[in-house]
Amino acid sequence: MLRVISKCLLVLAAFAFPEVPATALGQAQGSLEATAASYVDRGNSSFAKGEMDRAIADFNLALEFNPRYADAFYNRGAARCRKGDWDAALADFDRAIQLQPRLAQAYVGRGGIRFRKGDLDGMLSDCSKALELDPRLAEGWNNRGLARQHKGDLDGAVADYNRSIQLKPKVAATYNNRGVARNLKGDFDGAIRDQTQALKLDPGFAEAYADRGSARMAKGDAEGALADLNQAIKLNANLSKAYFSRAFVLSEKGNLIQALTDYDQAIILDPGFADPWGRRGLLKLRLGQEAEAQRDFDQCLRLKPALKQSLERLVQAERLQLAAKR
């Protein structure tokens, strides 16, 4: 369905990577393994400071001294995730799993990258394996919930988010994710509660403002939605979905030109996001820009063919409304 969309946040377990085993240095003093462990320890410190290039350099050195050090591969994959180097991170997680098949966090990290590549079944399989190995891995429950949600299993997603929150009750992203799932289930009050809790934990969480705005709009609270979406954009001026959702609210309030500007901005920021193309086409149709509207509809369906039926229904409804006004 072509609609105002809330997007979940992916919590990669890579961002909660394992420490060097406590016994590593003591067991291997004076050895190559001890030197490797010391580099991993220093790399972990750099990672914690947000210095990803330094962290990667140290993990590289660790692997020169110990090419079979699974934690070093995993931690380097974590740092590469932070830099957005997804293919290299995937290779690192694969190698970590090959060397240490019971390293649960590596399965969650790999599953997160598979999600980014559109492989929902791969993500679901990896997260389930991680939870089989370590049922207390909160990131595994969150990410499996995300996979289930995108596969349409909203009840399963909420159950997984619940478990993640039980294990780590102060992770704002998980509350927001559960709120998105509740919104999709039609539980708008539950969604708003979750996103409000996310914002208590992280007041600068732009995505939670955007997603609460979507829930408020779905509940019919246009003014509350607009306030949330304005705040989301204030916090993150590059958040495409916030412009998209605000455009929808503005068009419903009759501010068509401002809505068109927001749809334009949503597309500039994320040209691969299909929904703004479809919604902008509907708005252009209302403004009498037939040819431009059709170009937007065509692009929407090129990006996401599954929207064909819902888009056709919306176009038909818009044309009927225009005919009734003539």
C-alpha positions in Angstrom: 0.0 0.0 0.0 1.3 3.5 -0.9 1.1 5.3 2.4 3.0 7.4 5.0 5.7 4.9 5.9 7.6 4.6 9.2 11.0 2.9 8.9 12.6 0.8 11.6 16.2 1.3 12.7 18.6 -1.6 12.4 20.5 -2.3 15.5 23.6 -4.3 14.4 25.1 -6.4 17.0 28.4 -5.3 15.5 27.9 -2.1 17.4 28.1 -4.1 20.7 31.1 -6.2 19.8 32.7 -8.7 22.1 35.7 -7.8 24.2 39.0 -9.6 23.9 38.6 -12.8 26.0 39.9 -12.0 29.5 42.4 -14.8 29.5 43.9 -14.1 26.0 46.9 -12.0 27.2 47.7 -14.1 30.2 47.7 -17.4 28.3 49.9 -16.1 25.5 52.4 -13.7 27.0 55.4 -13.2 24.8 53.6 -14.9 21.9 52.2 -13.7 18.6 48.8 -14.2 20.0 49.5 -11.9 22.9 50.7 -9.2 20.5 47.5 -9.6 18.4 45.4 -9.4 21.5 47.0 -6.1 22.5 46.2 -4.6 19.1 42.6 -5.7 19.4 42.4 -4.1 22.9 43.8 -0.9 21.5 41.4 -1.1 18.5 38.5 -1.5 20.8 39.5 1.7 22.6 39.6 3.5 19.3 36.2 2.1 18.3 34.7 3.3 21.6 36.0 6.8 20.8 34.4 6.7 17.3 37.9 6.6 15.7 37.0 3.9 13.1 40.1 4.3 10.9 42.4 3.8 13.8 40.4 0.9 15.1 40.6 -0.8 11.7 44.3 -0.2 11.5 44.8 -2.0 14.8 42.5 -4.9 13.9 44.6 -5.3 10.7 47.7 -5.5 12.7 46.2 -8.0 15.1 45.3 -10.2 12.1 48.9 -10.0 10.8 50.1 -11.5 14.0 47.2 -14.0 14.3 45.3 -14.6 11.0 42.9 -16.9 12.8 41.7 -14.4 15.4 37.9 -14.6 15.0 37.2 -11.6 17.4 39.6 -9.4 15.4 37.7 -10.2 12.2 34.4 -9.6 14.0 35.5 -6.3 15.5 36.9 -5.1 12.1 33.6 -5.9 10.6 31.9 -3.8 13.3 34.1 -0.9 12.5 33.6 -1.3 8.8 29.8 -1.2 9.4 30.2 2.1 11.1 32.0 3.4 8.0 29.3 2.0 5.7 31.7 -0.4 4.0 29.2 -3.2 3.9 30.8 -5.7 1.5 34.1 -5.6 3.5 32.2 -6.0 6.7 30.3 -9.0 5.4 33.5 -10.7 4.4 34.8 -10.1 7.9 31.7 -11.5 9.6 31.8 -14.5 7.2 35.4 -15.2 8.2 34.7 -14.8 11.9 31.9 -17.4 11.7 34.1 -19.7 9.7 36.8 -19.5 12.4 34.4 -19.5 15.4 31.0 -20.9 14.4 29.6 -20.2 17.9 30.3 -16.5 17.8 26.6 -15.3 18.1 27.3 -11.6 17.5 28.8 -12.3 14.1 25.6 -13.9 12.9 23.6 -10.9 14.0 26.1 -8.6 12.3 26.0 -10.6 9.1 22.2 -10.7 9.2 22.1 -6.9 9.5 24.1 -6.6 6.3 21.9 -9.1 4.5 19.0 -7.0 5.5 20.6 -4.0 3.9 21.0 -6.1 0.7 17.3 -7.1 0.8 17.9 -10.7 1.9 15.2 -11.0 4.6 15.4 -14.7 4.7 19.1 -14.6 5.2 18.7 -12.1 8.0 16.0 -14.2 9.7 18.2 -17.3 9.5 21.3 -15.6 10.9 19.4 -13.9 13.8 17.7 -17.2 14.7 21.1 -18.9 14.7 22.5 -16.2 16.9 19.6 -16.6 19.4 20.0 -20.4 19.4 23.7 -19.8 20.5 22.9 -16.9 22.9 19.2 -16.3 23.8 20.2 -13.2 25.9 21.5 -11.3 22.8 19.2 -8.4 22.7 20.4 -7.2 19.3 19.5 -10.6 17.9 15.9 -10.3 19.1 15.6 -6.7 17.7 17.0 -7.6 14.3 15.0 -10.7 14.0 11.9 -8.6 14.8 12.9 -6.3 12.0 13.2 -9.2 9.5 9.8 -10.5 10.6 8.2 -7.1 10.3 9.4 -6.7 6.8 8.2 -10.1 5.9 4.7 -9.2 7.2 4.8 -11.1 10.5 3.9 -8.1 12.7 2.9 -10.2 15.7 6.2 -12.1 15.6 8.0 -8.8 15.2 6.4 -7.3 18.3 7.1 -10.5 20.3 10.8 -10.2 19.3 11.0 -6.5 20.2 9.4 -7.3 23.5 12.1 -9.8 24.3 14.8 -7.4 23.2 13.4 -4.7 25.5 13.2 -7.1 28.4 16.9 -7.8 28.0 18.0 -4.2 27.3 15.2 -1.8 28.5 17.2 1.4 27.7 17.7 1.1 23.9 15.7 3.8 22.2 15.9 2.3 18.8 14.1 -0.9 19.9 11.1 1.0 21.3 10.9 3.0 18.1 11.0 -0.2 16.1 8.2 -1.7 18.1 6.3 1.5 17.7 6.6 1.2 13.9 5.3 -2.4 14.1 2.4 -1.3 16.3 1.5 1.5 13.9 1.4 -1.0 11.0 -0.9 -3.2 13.1 -3.3 -0.2 13.6 -2.3 0.2 17.3 -1.6 4.0 17.0 -1.7 4.7 20.7 0.8 1.9 21.4 3.0 3.2 18.6 2.9 6.7 20.1 3.7 5.4 23.6 6.7 3.5 22.3 8.1 6.4 20.3 7.5 8.7 23.3 9.6 6.3 25.4 12.3 6.3 22.7 12.4 10.1 22.9 12.7 10.0 26.7 15.7 7.8 26.3 17.2 9.8 23.4 15.7 13.3 23.0 17.7 13.9 19.8 16.3 10.8 18.1 15.1 12.4 14.8 13.7 9.1 13.4 11.5 8.6 16.5 10.0 12.1 16.0 9.3 11.2 12.3 7.8 7.9 13.2 5.6 9.3 16.0 4.5 11.9 13.5 3.3 9.2 11.2 1.4 7.5 14.0 -0.2 10.8 15.0 -1.2 11.4 11.4 -2.7 8.0 11.2 -4.7 8.7 14.4 -6.0 12.0 12.8 -3.8 14.4 14.8 -2.5 16.5 12.0 -1.2 19.3 14.2 0.7 16.9 16.5 2.1 15.1 13.4 3.3 18.3 11.9 5.0 19.4 15.1 6.8 16.0 15.3 7.9 16.1 11.7 9.1 19.7 11.9 11.2 18.6 14.9 12.6 15.6 13.1 13.7 17.8 10.2 15.2 20.3 12.6 17.3 17.5 14.2 18.2 15.9 10.9 17.7 17.9 7.7 18.7 14.9 5.6 15.9 12.6 6.8 14.0 11.8 3.6 11.1 10.0 5.3 10.4 13.1 7.5 10.0 15.3 4.4 7.8 12.6 2.8 5.5 12.3 5.8 5.4 16.1 6.3 4.4 16.5 2.6 1.5 14.1 3.2 0.3 16.1 6.2 0.6 19.4 4.4 -1.3 18.1 1.4 -4.1 16.9 3.6 -4.2 20.4 5.2 -4.4 21.9 1.7 -0.9 23.4 1.6 -0.2 21.9 -1.8 2.8 24.0 -3.0 4.6 23.5 0.3 3.8 19.7 0.1 5.2 19.6 -3.4 8.4 21.2 -2.1 8.7 18.5 0.6 8.1 15.7 -1.8 10.8 17.2 -4.1 13.2 17.2 -1.1 12.4 13.7 -0.1 13.2 12.5 -3.6 16.5 14.5 -3.7 17.6 13.0 -0.5 16.6 9.4 -1.4 15.8 8.9 -5.1 15.4 5.2 -4.6 12.5 5.7 -2.1 9.5 4.8 -4.3 6.6 6.2 -2.2 7.4 9.9 -2.6 7.4 9.5 -6.4 3.9 8.1 -6.2 2.6 10.6 -3.8 4.2 13.5 -5.7 2.5 12.2 -8.9 -0.9 12.2 -7.1 -0.3 15.8 -6.0 0.8 16.9 -9.5 -2.4 15.2 -10.9 -4.4 17.4 -8.5 -2.5 20.4 -9.7 -3.3 19.6 -13.3 0.2 18.5 -14.3 -0.9 15.3 -16.0 2.3 14.5 -18.0 4.6 15.2 -15.0 2.3 13.1 -12.8 2.6 10.2 -15.2 6.4 10.4 -15.2 6.3 10.2 -11.4 4.0 7.2 -11.4 6.2 5.4 -13.9 9.3 6.0 -11.7 7.5 4.9 -8.6 6.6 1.5 -10.2 10.1 1.1 -11.7 11.5 1.3 -8.2 8.8 -0.8 -6.5 6.5 -2.8 -8.9 4.6 -4.2 -5.9 2.9 -0.8 -5.5 1.1 -1.1 -8.9 -2.4 -2.1 -7.6 -2.5 0.4 -4.7 -1.2 3.2 -6.9 -3.8 2.5 -9.5 -6.5 2.6 -6.9 -5.2 6.0 -5.5 -4.9 7.4 -9.0 -8.5 6.3 -9.8 -9.8 7.9 -6.6 -8.0 11.1 -7.3 -9.4 11.3 -10.8 -12.9 10.7 -9.5 -12.5 13.5 -7.0 -11.2 15.9 -9.7 -14.2 15.0 -12.0 -16.6 15.6 -9.2 -15.3 19.1 -8.7 -15.7 20.1 -12.3 
